[in-house]
Amino acid sequence: MSIKRGDVVSHCGASQWGVGKVNEICPTWVAIHFNDGIVRKIASSHLGDLHPADPRAFLPVAAVEQKPAQRTTLPKEKKAPRKRAVKAA
């Protein structure tokens, strides 16, 4: 199946996602905005799992950005001041 931007597809292995619309195509992945509101990146090796869907079935929900988990930073402990070396006379 040839996929291009704007196509409406469904993923046969994840029907709970609903129908999705292709947003972006790269050589290694395709970004699809699914009915559940999440934009997912599907690897090119899995494009065979996508099938054409009825465009009327795509009901867009505001996209939920998937951001990587942010690291929590702990407050830094203050270090004791360095002792000065005593010079020999």
C-alpha positions in Angstrom: 0.0 0.0 0.0 1.3 3.4 -0.9 0.9 5.9 1.9 0.9 9.7 1.4 0.1 12.7 3.6 -3.6 13.1 4.3 -4.4 9.4 3.9 -6.9 7.9 6.4 -5.7 4.5 7.7 -6.3 2.0 10.5 -3.7 -0.2 12.2 -4.8 -3.9 12.1 -2.9 -4.7 15.2 -4.3 -1.8 17.3 -7.9 -1.3 16.6 -8.3 0.5 20.0 -6.5 3.5 18.5 -9.3 4.0 15.9 -8.8 5.5 12.5 -5.9 7.8 11.9 -4.8 10.5 9.4 -1.2 10.5 8.1 0.5 13.8 9.2 4.1 13.3 8.2 6.2 10.8 6.2 9.9 10.2 6.7 12.1 7.5 5.3 12.1 5.5 8.5 8.6 6.3 10.0 5.2 7.8 9.4 3.4 10.1 12.0 -0.3 9.4 12.2 -2.9 11.3 14.3 -5.4 8.7 15.6 -8.9 9.1 16.8 -7.8 8.6 20.4 -6.0 11.9 20.2 -2.4 10.6 20.1 0.0 11.1 17.3 2.0 7.9 16.9 5.1 7.2 14.8 4.9 3.9 13.0 8.2 2.4 11.8 8.5 1.8 8.1 8.9 -1.9 8.7 5.3 -1.9 10.1 3.6 -0.1 7.3 2.2 -3.4 6.1 -0.1 -3.3 9.2 -1.8 -0.2 8.0 -4.9 -0.5 5.9 -7.1 2.2 4.1 -10.0 3.4 6.2 -13.2 5.4 5.5 -12.3 9.1 5.7 -15.6 9.8 7.4 -14.6 7.5 10.3 -11.7 9.9 11.2 -13.0 12.2 14.0 -10.1 14.3 15.1 -9.5 14.9 18.7 -7.0 17.6 19.9 -3.6 16.0 19.5 -1.9 15.0 22.7 1.8 15.5 22.3 3.9 12.6 23.5 6.8 14.2 25.3 9.6 12.2 26.9 9.5 12.0 30.6 11.4 14.9 32.2 14.1 14.2 34.6 13.6 15.4 38.1 16.5 17.2 39.5 17.4 17.1 43.1 18.8 20.2 44.9 22.5 20.1 44.9 24.3 19.9 48.2 26.7 22.7 49.0 30.2 21.6 49.2 32.5 22.6 52.1 35.0 25.3 51.0 38.4 24.0 50.0 41.2 24.2 52.5 44.1 26.3 51.4 47.5 24.7 51.2 50.0 26.0 53.7 53.1 27.1 51.9 56.5 26.1 53.4 58.7 29.1 54.3 
